[in-house]
Amino acid sequence: MSIEDDAVEIRAQGWRTLAALHGRIETVLERALQAGFDLSVVEFTVLDALSRQHGWHMRMQQLARAAALSSSATTRLVNRLEDRALLTRILCADDRRGIYTELTEAGKALLARARPVYDDALAGALAAAEEEPELGPLVDALHRLPDLARASA
């Protein structure tokens, strides 16, 4: 095996480890959000992204990027959340083709109740993963990200 082959295998192993950690965390989050609030992780992600706009709204394309979804999947998701009165769509006054999404008061209230459960589930999933030899170093790296971001700013 050449050095180049070794590098490819190291990257592949890193990716598999990251995917394993992501899968474990997402499973824990999904269970907690479904059990308590009848929300999926992606639905929570959309509500959370909208809440971070501080009184503003997001275009559907921005929401699709925030949730890592296709345009059609975002439309279906927004339809479901709108049917539950958790968000609303607004036509752009400047561009009649543009559609914005905004949290409703019910969406804000549900998110406020769900966020502590999400945060606790995430912390628990990371703590459990940290105890596993193959995942621990990656979790440690995640904990160091804020310091790295501050150092590079």
C-alpha positions, 0 to 999 in steps of 0.5 A: 500500500502506498502513502497515497493509499494510506491517506485515502484510507485515513480520510475514509476512516475519518468519514466513517467515524463522523458518519457513525457519530452523526447517526448516533446523535441523530437517533437520540435527538429524533427519539427525544423530539418525537416523544416529547413534541412530535417533531423530527430533527429536521423539523426542529432544525427548520424551526431553530433556523427561523428563530435565529433570524431575530424577527426576520424571515427566510427565503425557501432557498435559505431554509433548504440550505439550513436544513440540508434539503432539496427544494421539493423536500423543503416545500413538503416540510414547510407544508407540514409545519404550516398545517400545524400552524408552526410557521407561515409563508409570506409573499415577498413584496418586492419579488412576487416569485419570492416566498418567505417563511416565518415562525408563528407564535405557536412555533416559537412556543413549541421551539421554546419547550423543545430546545431544552430537551434537544440540548439535554439529548445532544449533551447526553449523546455526546457524553455517551459517544465520548466514552467509546474509544473510536468516537471519543477523539472526534467528540473531543475535537467538537468540544475544541471547535469554539476555541479554534473559531475564536483563535482564527477570528 
